[in-house]
Amino acid sequence: MTRDDLAAIYRDYIACLNRRDWPALGQFVHEEVIHNARPLGLAGYRAMLERDVREIPDLRFDIEMQISDPPRIAARLKFDCTPAGTFLGLAVNGRRVSFCENVFYELQDRKIRQVWSAIDKTAIEAQL
């Protein structure tokens, strides 16, 4: 897999998330995916994303920066959204907040197998 192939797979994955095309998630995410050292499996990963969208109805994933080095991707995702209630333990309650997520992925068989994610909670706190 080339860097360009990997970058294209990632852009397609993000487009899948933004379409809320949960049935297609298995095209991009490995059946045994692990998120921040927690084995979730595809069903658990999908449930996590569906919960995120329920809690943040206007959630949109925007790639601010992406680096591909097979079999890994590093990305900085930008969010500008209005979480409905509590988010990351913060009472956001429908206020618009902007923040970033730094995330690393490792692919296996052209699918996301491992995810390491850190959200900039301090940026949210500063806006509240």
Steps between C-alpha positions, in 0.01 A plus 500: 500500500643837400471828690249622243292182538501542876404868477211417266372227732506746790316773308236243400470389865444859615240550223325182624486644854364833377229322297411291808526196275535253786437188286807594289726543803627143464664598171741718700512360853640159593270250671740495800568875530660634819439860615734654760606152617135383532402211274164617365458296186312643204162490680635685805680757283181563305301534824756756625463707182119475505501620863726793404254604229202471736678721753630740232241507219700745285827307538716529190850362461731741314855399419728789587824304453580148387825308470509155348789260560379145428359330696433807718313829471534802725226761483383816666122524480319829552153521652261793526180369656232527767495203741148466640592440864811386682808435284825364645357572843435865412153656508499635144118487473457610140769768489716506189857388563803454277775251579742258340572132532845356436463143388726223378380195311666175407352301213501128443361348180412855382275555805542699821620254763627733775402855595676729747303819561543813713243782502605852601269531801685813618384685187138415587542605863639838388185563293264423786 
